Amino acid sequence: MSVNNGLGEPRSGRGARRVALMLAALVVLVLPAPATANDARAPDSMTDRTNVVQEWNFDGTAVDDPPTVGTSRLTRGGDRLDAMVRIAGLQPGGVYTFWWVVVQDDGTFPDDIFVALGDSAVVGRSGRATARMSATVGQESITGFAPDGVNEITFAPLSDTVDSIVRIEIAYHGQSEDAGDDLDLWLNDFWTGEACPPTTPNPNPLQPHCPVWYAATHT
């Protein structure tokens, strides 16, 4: 999951690719709430589907022609977001978290970026996972993310469910067998795990957190 700086031209073409690359540096979270993307919450709700793609290689380089690894269905209501994400090709036994990264207003980082946990999973032998996510207007972003160990990055609450760019980013934390007593931490933030800095340096300098290789972008 991932956000970064320099979120210019967020709407289409080169701008959308830029957002995809820059957002791939921030995974973040709020506690997941039970809801499904199937529910039309209001008569004016809007639903769209897009692909989950692999944006980054495991060595931290950008993928030139991102392959599709799953699907994301997003429902936008006047006061909430609901999503269902299906993805394949994950590491069996791996711990993954699914994040809301919502680019609002002018897309200024981090003042206009909502970041919150949507769901998490320990993946079974199939390598497949399904995430059900929801967020409501006024919900606060995750707290406690200080990539330099000192200065915390403060993200925005969710304020725009209609005109925002909605990214769903999927972070890998490591294998569940290595989590021990920290499994709950791995499932609830975006910086804790054997696959995450500082235990394992992320080869992608845009991601000072657990590696995010996969994402879906709803514009």
Sequence and secondary structure as in RCSB ss.txt:
>XXXX:A:sequence
MSVNNGLGEPRSGRGARRVALMLAALVVLVLPAPATANDARAPDSMTDRTNVVQEWNFDGTAVDDPPTVGTSRLT
RGGDRLDAMVRIAGLQPGGVYTFWWVVVQDDGTFPDDIFVALGDSAVVGRSGRATARMSATVGQESITGFAPDGV
NEITFAPLSDTVDSIVRIEIAYHGQSEDAGDDLDLWLNDFWTGEACPPTTPNPNPLQPHCPVWYAATHT
>XXXX:A:secstr
    S   S SSHHHHHHHHHHHTT           TT   STT EEEEEEEEE B TTS B SS  EEEEEEEE
E SSEEEEEEEE S  TTEEEEEEEEEE TT  TTTTEEEEEEEEEE  TT  EEEEEEEETT        TTSS
          SSSSEEEEEEEEEEEGGGTGGGHHHHTT SS STTSTTTS  S TT SSS EEEEEEE 
